[in-house]
């Protein structure tokens, strides 16, 4: 049980302490500060790259594998319950999951969080897509596709086309319009 709460992201423990301060700063500086902290698309490759395979345990005790969604578009979203920008994205992701069911799915991967907190949050918010607890391997495997070669912050989302290729990644929260734009491109 202890290994599940292990800090897999370098520097993420300070983020937990820093998150409330960041939230206040974003409120104080308004839209401009928020926009600057979240507007960057980090990973773009000239050629799409195959997304790393994974099988993880969901918070309801099932298994989820990327291969379960072969032939569908997927957004793998690294997040945590203690992260305000992560929580802000979730209602839009729930709505988009409903709208594009059968063609597309989100997969939430919780990092640096307690399984009981994640399970309670999933239930409270009615999250309608698979949510699993991350591990060191999946964090490293996906982080290598980002600038700097590692996952340094959350939320971070990887957009995967129906061929299983990462076509882009976002560091920072996105709104419904931004997610829907990439979903529409990958489900065509």
Protein Blocks (a to p, Z undefined) as FASTA:
>chain_A
ZZmmpcfbghklmmmmmmmmmmmmmmmnommlmmmmmmpcfbdcfbacdddddddddfko
pacdfklmgoiacddddddfklmklmmmmmmmmmmmmmmgojaccddddehiafklmmmm
mmmnopabdcddddfklmmmmmmmpghhiafbdcddddddfkopafbdcedjddfklmmm
mmmmmmZZ
